[in-house]
């Protein structure tokens, strides 16, 4: 059995399968072209590895093959379908849905002790698919590919080398032909996602008789402060691991104004964007470093040993080359500040419409309390002077950077919500209105 023989039969099944996946570009409708195909050696069941291109996007597929009369029990999203190759009839499906294939892949990557591990899928997919093996290992297969090192692999490895221990330790990487294809990391068993903890805090507040979030059960501020401390340590470590670089102030400023125009936010939005852009280019010293790039409450996890940061791939809607560029640390800080706003609004949307107006003050108070706690924790860490403008977190220059990158993040959110969740567009638009008011 050769890859070419199998490819003839499986090719017509690829486009409908990709179209159903959350990691695929939603509005892409083009035909699929196979650029590389290989029948992986030593895999049972047989496993076909493909690199395919669809409307300019390059995807990695791992396809399991079983006899047509012995298909696995799978959900619709994991099924490609039936085909013939010569005299043989096959059933094709997503290889990550097969525990035997996952265990073999992990072993190939150098991960030990997973030969009999239970395998289960985890998390929402954007540009990758993840599975957990036992209680020790999480394996992430990158779906949308670009040449060169994947930011998640590159940054995680770099931080580990300089001793930053608030992340899941890397255990193995699958790399070939100039692409990072998969990474295996320590699984933080028993951890709680920051987003889930924040929503629990807000639900307690909204259900109580307290207006002050500090007096309600489940106050999140102490955790927000710890997240701030961890974020600052991460930035100091990123400066050590990847160096400090000159900024691209004019480029960032122009991009902000252009985004306001693209989104059609009117003359007031353009006025504020131009004002923020002008203030940005006037800052004399703006250190730039590698950053997380998509830091929010869903990217941090509370475990017994403290807070950990996850997933260094950056914002999935931005090109990989842009995600690998150095930015001011304020980009990450602004991302987390926006996440507090999203959490408060998300739980508010769970309530009946008749209740929301009465709870808006609590939502605002919770957001403000946790913003301040996060920023206080961030400012308390030693070594930040190496990666922030002179004067550090208390300087006018740093506050200008925060305003700029909060606006930048809110504009990104508007574009995302319009494409995926139109009903949520009001959340970033409220932030833009606040920022536009100065």
Secondary structure as UniProt FT lines:
FT   HELIX           3..19
FT   TURN            22..23
FT   TURN            26..27
FT   STRAND          32..39
FT   TURN            41..42
FT   STRAND          47..54
FT   TURN            55..56
FT   STRAND          57..67
FT   TURN            68..69
FT   HELIX           76..78
FT   STRAND          79..85
FT   TURN            86..87
FT   STRAND          88..94
FT   HELIX           95..97
FT   HELIX           99..108
FT   TURN            109..110
FT   TURN            115..116
FT   STRAND          119..122
FT   STRAND          128..133
FT   TURN            134..136
FT   STRAND          137..142
FT   STRAND          144..145
FT   HELIX           151..161
FT   TURN            162..163
FT   STRAND          170..176
FT   TURN            177..178
FT   STRAND          179..186
FT   TURN            189..190
FT   STRAND          192..193
FT   HELIX           194..207
FT   TURN            213..215
FT   TURN            217..218
FT   HELIX           221..242
FT   HELIX           249..263
FT   HELIX           266..282
FT   STRAND          288..289
FT   HELIX           297..299
FT   STRAND          300..303
FT   TURN            304..305
FT   STRAND          306..309
FT   TURN            316..317
FT   HELIX           320..323
FT   HELIX           330..350
FT   HELIX           353..379
FT   TURN            382..383
FT   HELIX           384..386
FT   TURN            390..391
FT   HELIX           392..394
FT   HELIX           396..420
FT   HELIX           422..424
FT   HELIX           425..436
//
